[in-house]
Amino acid sequence: MKKLFIVGILFLSSTAWAAPSDDLVKQGEAALAAKDVAGAMKAFDAAIDSDPKNARANYDRGRINLVLHKNKNAVADFTSAIIADPTMGIAYSARAEAKIIMKDENSGFEDLDSGVKVSPKDPEVYILRATYRMRRGNVSGAKADLQSARLVAEGDMAKMLDAMIAKIQ
């Protein structure tokens, strides 16, 4: 009975630890939606301080760092997101963006491939890889990625992809 009580206390305390971090991520995302970048960054920093393994907080802070051209910080944040959730393909794709901007194209393309590998049902990972393939002049690879994205996309995104695929020669 004593062991059951201790296990119950540990479970409840671990649940309590996760909630504040998730609430801070929601606050940060609301701040971003309101175009309050400083408020969003503050919330994501607090979420990461509360739970360094919060993949979403690390990813969101990385996106801000990428937009602010703090590419090394962005790579670190995306790496933390990947460590926290190795199935978060979009974090691999975002890290690829930062690496490519920093002229580390080979590693960036490895990340783009990893993003597709770990999240094959996320159309965004295919679209990002298609974007960078197109920039490299790999039209057939870009078209294949857009077709793969179309297979898993729904709604407006599917319609947009149909239009994009039709325009690629």
N, C-alpha and C positions, 0 to 999 in steps of 0.2 A: 504494500500500500504506500509506503514511504517513497519507494522508487517511482511509482506511478505519479505521485504528487510532484516530485522533483521534475520528472519528464514533462508534466503538464505546465509547470512554472517556466521551464526552459522554452517550451513551445510558445507559450503566451508572450514571453519576453522577446523571442525572435520575431514574432508577428508584430509586436509593438515597434521594434527597430526598423522594420521594412516600411511601415506606414508613413512615418515622417518624411523619409526620403522620397517616396512616391508622391506625397502631397507637394513637396518642394518642386519636383519635376513638373507636376501639373501647373503650379504657380509660374514656373519658368516658361512653360509653353504658352500659358495665357498672356504673360508679359510679352513674349515674342509676337503673338497674334496682335497685340496692341502696339507693336513696334517700339516697345520699351526694352532695348537691347541691354542696357545697364541693369535693369531689374531682372531680366532673364538670366544674365550672367551671374548675378548675385544669388539667385535661386538655385541655379545649377551647381555653383560652387558649394552652397550650403548642402545640397543633396549629396554631392560627392564627399563632403566632409562627414556627413552622417553615415553614408554607405559608399565607400570607394568602389564597390563592385556593382553599382547601379549602372547597368549598360546604357539605359536611355539617357541618364544625366550626362554621362561621358560623351555619348554620341551628340546630344544636343549642344553641349558646350563646344565640342569639336566643330560643329557646323558654324557656330558663331565665330570661332577662331579662324576658320577657313575664310569666311566672308571678310573678316578684319585683316586678312593677309598675314596672320600669325600661323604660318603653315607648320612649323615645327611643333607648336603647341597643339595644333589640330591633329597631327599624326600621333602625338602622345595620347590625346583624348580618344581618338578612334581605336588605337591599340588597346587602351584600357577597356573600351566597350567590347572589343573582340575577345579579350581575355575573359571578361565577365559573361559574355554570351557568344560563344564561337559560331552559333547559327545565325547571327545577325549580319546577313549578307550586305545590307546597305552600309554597314560600318566599314566593311572591306572596300566597297565601292567609293565611299567618301574618302577613306584613307588613300585610295588610288588617286583621286583628284588632287589631293594635297601633294602626293609624291610626284605626280606628273608636272604640276606647277613648279615644283622644286627641281625639275629636270632629271628626276629619277624614273624615267619612263619604263624601264624593264621591270623594276619592282612594282611600279604602279599597275602595269598590265597583269602581273602575277596576282595582285590584289583584285583586279577586276574579274579575273578567272575564278579566284577563290570565292568572291561574292556570288557568282552564278552557281558555283558548286554547292555552297552551303544553303542557298536560298533559291532553288530552281523554280519556285512558284511565285516569286516576287518580280513583277514585270520591270520595276525600277532598275534592278541590277543589270538586266539585259539592255535597257535603254541607255544607261550610263556607259556600258561597254561599247554599245553601238556608236555612241557619240565619239568616243575616243578612237574607235576603229575608223570611223569616217574621217576624222582629222588626220589620220595616218594614211589615208587613201585606200583603205581596205573596204571598198564598197560592198563586195560580196559578203564579207564578215559582218559588216554593219547591218545589211539586209537580213542575214540569217538571225542576228540577235533580235532585230525588230519583229521578225516572224515568230521567234520563240517567246518574246514578250507578249505578242498578240494571242498566243495560245493560252496564256494564263491571265490575261487582262480582262476586265469587265467594264461595262458601261461606257462612259465618255472616253476613258483611256483606250478602250478597244477601238472605238470609232476613230480616235486620233491616230492610233497606230495603223489602222487600215489606210487612212489618207497618206501617212508617211511612206508606207510600203509601196503604195501605188505610184508615188513620185520618184522612187529610186529606180534607176535604169541599170 
